[in-house]
């Protein structure tokens, strides 16, 4: 898949990723300071890893409102959400 990172915003929040419906048939999961995201499109599942730029302790916001930066996006599509999440887990 060309330009996989174009699908994912460079900066976001967990809340915004959920609003983009990445959690509808996928997931937006916090794993420490990393955020693992799996989304679905008609051809398969895609995946990305974000890192927290802010923390709830320093901002006073909930973790879903803290800023995130994109670390890496998968360049391939996956047959299901489990394989996409496995890709994320290997990246952290």
Residue frames as a rotation matrix with the C-alpha (Angstrom) as fourth column:
UNK 1
0.586 0.810 0.000 0.00
0.810 -0.586 0.000 0.00
0.000 0.000 -1.000 0.00
UNK 2
-0.328 -0.710 0.623 1.46
0.690 -0.630 -0.355 3.30
0.645 0.314 0.697 -1.03
UNK 3
-0.602 -0.015 0.799 1.59
-0.223 -0.957 -0.185 6.24
0.767 -0.289 0.573 1.32
UNK 4
-0.095 0.572 -0.814 0.17
0.716 0.608 0.343 4.40
0.691 -0.551 -0.468 4.35
UNK 5
-0.630 -0.210 -0.747 1.01
0.738 -0.460 -0.494 7.30
-0.240 -0.863 0.445 6.64
UNK 6
-0.896 0.353 0.268 -1.28
-0.158 -0.820 0.551 9.58
0.414 0.451 0.790 4.61
UNK 7
-0.036 0.927 -0.372 -4.27
0.294 0.366 0.883 7.76
0.955 -0.078 -0.285 6.15
UNK 8
0.297 0.062 -0.953 -3.12
0.942 0.143 0.303 8.55
0.155 -0.988 -0.016 9.68
UNK 9
0.873 -0.011 0.487 -2.90
-0.032 -0.999 0.034 12.08
0.486 -0.045 -0.873 11.08
UNK 10
-0.087 -0.994 -0.070 0.64
0.204 0.051 -0.978 13.00
0.975 -0.100 0.199 12.18
UNK 11
-0.974 -0.093 0.206 -0.77
-0.173 -0.279 -0.944 14.49
0.145 -0.956 0.256 15.40
UNK 12
-0.115 0.976 -0.183 -3.97
-0.117 0.170 0.979 13.42
0.986 0.134 0.095 17.07
UNK 13
-0.482 0.057 0.874 -5.58
-0.872 0.060 -0.485 12.30
-0.080 -0.997 0.021 20.31
UNK 14
-0.956 0.211 0.203 -7.15
0.195 0.976 -0.094 8.97
-0.218 -0.050 -0.975 21.22
UNK 15
-0.167 0.954 -0.250 -10.51
0.174 -0.221 -0.960 10.74
-0.970 -0.204 -0.129 21.21
UNK 16
0.070 0.148 -0.987 -10.02
-0.826 -0.547 -0.140 12.04
-0.560 0.824 0.084 17.65
UNK 17
-0.842 -0.405 -0.357 -8.88
-0.534 0.715 0.451 8.63
0.072 0.571 -0.818 16.40
UNK 18
-0.723 0.654 0.220 -12.05
0.442 0.684 -0.581 7.11
-0.531 -0.323 -0.784 17.86
UNK 19
0.102 0.771 -0.629 -14.14
-0.179 -0.608 -0.773 9.85
-0.979 0.191 0.076 16.21
UNK 20
-0.283 -0.288 -0.915 -12.51
-0.939 -0.109 0.325 8.91
-0.193 0.952 -0.239 12.89
UNK 21
0.696 0.717 0.028 -14.13
-0.713 0.696 -0.088 5.49
-0.083 0.042 0.996 13.47
UNK 22
-0.214 -0.826 -0.522 -10.85
-0.722 0.494 -0.485 3.62
0.658 0.273 -0.702 13.78
UNK 23
-0.833 -0.112 0.542 -12.31
-0.507 0.549 -0.664 1.80
-0.223 -0.828 -0.514 16.77
UNK 24
0.135 0.977 -0.166 -15.55
-0.978 0.104 -0.181 0.70
-0.159 0.186 0.969 15.01
UNK 25
0.963 0.113 -0.244 -14.15
-0.171 0.958 -0.232 -2.57
0.207 0.265 0.942 13.60
UNK 26
0.101 -0.984 -0.148 -10.71
0.220 0.167 -0.961 -2.10
0.970 0.065 0.233 15.09
UNK 27
0.603 0.039 -0.797 -9.26
0.795 0.058 0.604 -0.68
0.070 -0.998 0.004 18.28
UNK 28
0.241 -0.581 0.777 -7.61
-0.204 -0.813 -0.545 2.35
0.949 -0.027 -0.315 19.85
UNK 29
0.824 0.039 -0.565 -5.64
0.453 0.552 0.700 0.99
0.339 -0.833 0.437 22.81
UNK 30
0.519 -0.692 0.502 -3.24
-0.761 -0.641 -0.097 2.64
0.389 -0.332 -0.859 25.23
UNK 31
0.772 -0.432 -0.467 -0.23
0.515 0.855 0.061 0.49
0.373 -0.287 0.882 26.14
UNK 32
-0.036 -0.742 -0.669 1.85
0.887 -0.333 0.321 2.59
-0.461 -0.582 0.670 28.53
UNK 33
-0.167 -0.115 -0.979 2.99
-0.108 -0.985 0.134 5.66
-0.980 0.128 0.152 26.58
UNK 34
-0.983 -0.157 -0.094 2.19
-0.119 0.160 0.980 3.99
-0.139 0.975 -0.176 23.25
UNK 35
-0.005 0.999 -0.034 -1.17
-0.573 -0.031 -0.819 3.98
-0.819 0.015 0.573 21.49
UNK 36
-0.894 -0.234 0.382 -1.93
0.103 0.722 0.684 1.02
-0.436 0.651 -0.621 19.22
UNK 37
-0.109 0.866 -0.488 -4.53
-0.621 -0.443 -0.647 1.68
-0.776 0.232 0.586 16.53
UNK 38
-0.865 -0.014 0.501 -6.23
0.330 0.738 0.588 -0.75
-0.378 0.674 -0.634 14.17
UNK 39
-0.207 0.820 -0.534 -8.83
-0.602 -0.537 -0.591 0.30
-0.771 0.199 0.605 11.63
UNK 40
-0.288 0.199 0.937 -10.79
0.544 0.839 -0.012 -1.39
-0.788 0.507 -0.350 8.90
UNK 41
-0.317 0.299 -0.900 -11.45
-0.791 -0.607 0.077 -0.53
-0.523 0.736 0.430 5.30
UNK 42
0.640 0.757 -0.133 -13.17
-0.704 0.508 -0.496 -2.61
-0.308 0.411 0.858 2.65
UNK 43
0.483 -0.515 -0.709 -9.94
-0.484 0.517 -0.706 -4.32
0.730 0.684 0.000 1.52
UNK 44
0.139 -0.467 -0.873 -8.61
0.635 0.719 -0.283 -5.24
0.760 -0.515 0.397 4.98
UNK 45
0.886 0.131 -0.446 -7.25
0.458 -0.400 0.794 -3.88
-0.074 -0.907 -0.414 8.23
UNK 46
0.230 -0.832 0.504 -4.56
0.207 -0.465 -0.861 -1.26
0.951 0.302 0.066 8.69
UNK 47
0.663 -0.090 -0.743 -2.48
0.745 0.172 0.645 -0.40
0.070 -0.981 0.181 11.76
UNK 48
0.214 -0.629 0.747 -0.43
0.019 -0.762 -0.647 2.38
0.977 0.152 -0.151 13.32
UNK 49
0.151 -0.267 -0.952 1.50
0.978 0.180 0.105 3.15
0.143 -0.947 0.288 16.48
UNK 50
0.476 0.019 0.879 1.39
0.007 -1.000 0.018 6.53
0.880 -0.003 -0.476 18.20
UNK 51
-0.405 -0.553 -0.728 3.27
0.816 0.141 -0.561 7.87
0.413 -0.821 0.394 21.21
UNK 52
0.676 0.656 -0.336 1.96
0.735 -0.567 0.374 10.21
0.055 -0.499 -0.865 23.86
UNK 53
-0.179 -0.675 0.716 3.40
0.461 -0.700 -0.545 13.73
0.869 0.232 0.437 23.70
UNK 54
-0.321 0.199 0.926 1.49
-0.744 -0.658 -0.117 14.87
0.586 -0.727 0.359 26.78
UNK 55
-0.736 0.138 -0.663 0.45
0.421 0.860 -0.289 12.98
0.530 -0.492 -0.691 29.89
UNK 56
0.358 0.934 0.016 -2.64
0.489 -0.202 0.848 13.35
0.795 -0.295 -0.529 32.06
UNK 57
0.302 -0.313 -0.900 -0.40
0.935 -0.085 0.343 14.26
-0.184 -0.946 0.267 34.99
UNK 58
-0.701 -0.677 -0.225 1.12
0.612 -0.733 0.296 17.27
-0.366 0.070 0.928 33.23
UNK 59
-0.830 0.397 0.391 -2.03
0.091 -0.595 0.798 18.51
0.550 0.699 0.458 31.47
UNK 60
-0.756 0.622 0.202 -4.82
-0.359 -0.137 -0.923 17.63
-0.546 -0.771 0.327 33.85
UNK 61
-0.040 0.726 -0.687 -6.72
-0.991 0.061 0.122 16.11
0.130 0.686 0.716 30.89
UNK 62
0.643 0.269 0.717 -7.93
-0.320 0.945 -0.068 12.55
-0.696 -0.186 0.694 30.55
UNK 63
-0.337 -0.861 0.382 -5.55
0.038 0.392 0.919 10.29
-0.941 0.324 -0.099 28.61
UNK 64
0.041 0.405 0.913 -7.89
0.915 0.352 -0.197 10.28
-0.401 0.844 -0.356 25.60
UNK 65
0.940 0.340 -0.024 -7.48
0.314 -0.891 -0.328 14.07
-0.133 0.301 -0.944 25.34
UNK 66
0.319 -0.905 -0.281 -3.66
-0.105 -0.328 0.939 14.16
-0.942 -0.270 -0.200 25.43
UNK 67
0.567 -0.157 -0.809 -1.72
-0.807 -0.301 -0.507 14.86
-0.164 0.940 -0.298 22.22
UNK 68
0.498 -0.383 0.778 -0.18
0.240 0.923 0.300 11.97
-0.833 0.038 0.551 20.28
UNK 69
0.038 -0.523 -0.852 2.44
-0.905 -0.380 0.193 11.79
-0.425 0.763 -0.487 17.54
UNK 70
0.951 0.254 -0.175 2.46
-0.308 0.797 -0.519 9.15
0.007 0.548 0.836 14.83
UNK 71
0.140 -0.920 0.367 5.46
-0.513 0.249 0.821 6.82
-0.847 -0.303 -0.437 15.19
UNK 72
-0.899 -0.425 -0.105 4.85
-0.331 0.502 0.799 4.30
-0.287 0.753 -0.592 12.41
UNK 73
0.242 0.966 -0.088 2.08
-0.783 0.141 -0.606 3.10
-0.574 0.215 0.790 10.10
UNK 74
-0.107 -0.217 0.970 1.90
0.227 0.945 0.237 -0.32
-0.968 0.246 -0.052 8.48
UNK 75
-0.552 -0.155 -0.819 2.49
-0.699 -0.449 0.556 -0.32
-0.454 0.880 0.139 4.74
UNK 76
-0.893 0.271 -0.361 0.48
-0.033 0.758 0.651 -3.50
0.450 0.593 -0.668 4.21
UNK 77
0.026 0.946 0.323 -3.16
-0.917 -0.106 0.384 -4.43
0.398 -0.306 0.865 4.85
UNK 78
-0.892 -0.297 0.340 -3.96
-0.433 0.776 -0.458 -7.32
-0.127 -0.556 -0.821 7.19
UNK 79
-0.673 0.634 -0.381 -6.57
0.125 0.604 0.787 -10.05
0.729 0.482 -0.486 6.85
UNK 80
0.420 0.826 -0.375 -8.06
0.603 0.055 0.796 -9.30
0.678 -0.561 -0.475 10.28
UNK 81
0.703 -0.046 0.709 -7.76
-0.382 -0.866 0.323 -7.04
0.600 -0.498 -0.627 13.28
UNK 82
0.917 -0.366 0.159 -5.74
0.046 0.494 0.868 -9.56
-0.396 -0.789 0.470 15.29
UNK 83
0.326 -0.827 0.459 -2.94
0.945 0.297 -0.136 -9.66
-0.023 0.478 0.878 12.72
UNK 84
0.333 -0.159 0.929 -2.97
0.263 -0.931 -0.254 -5.86
0.906 0.329 -0.268 12.52
UNK 85
0.870 0.007 0.492 -2.69
-0.448 -0.401 0.799 -5.61
0.203 -0.916 -0.346 16.32
UNK 86
0.741 -0.660 0.122 0.13
0.539 0.694 0.477 -8.19
-0.400 -0.288 0.870 16.32
UNK 87
0.216 -0.648 0.731 2.00
0.756 -0.363 -0.545 -5.88
0.618 0.670 0.411 13.93
UNK 88
0.552 0.051 0.832 1.53
-0.304 -0.917 0.259 -3.01
0.776 -0.396 -0.491 16.41
UNK 89
0.966 -0.144 0.213 2.74
-0.161 0.307 0.938 -5.11
-0.201 -0.941 0.273 19.33
UNK 90
0.514 -0.823 0.242 5.94
0.855 0.515 -0.062 -6.03
-0.074 0.238 0.968 17.46
UNK 91
0.208 -0.407 0.890 6.70
0.478 -0.751 -0.455 -2.32
0.853 0.520 0.038 16.98
UNK 92
0.643 0.070 0.762 6.74
-0.500 -0.716 0.488 -1.38
0.580 -0.695 -0.425 20.66
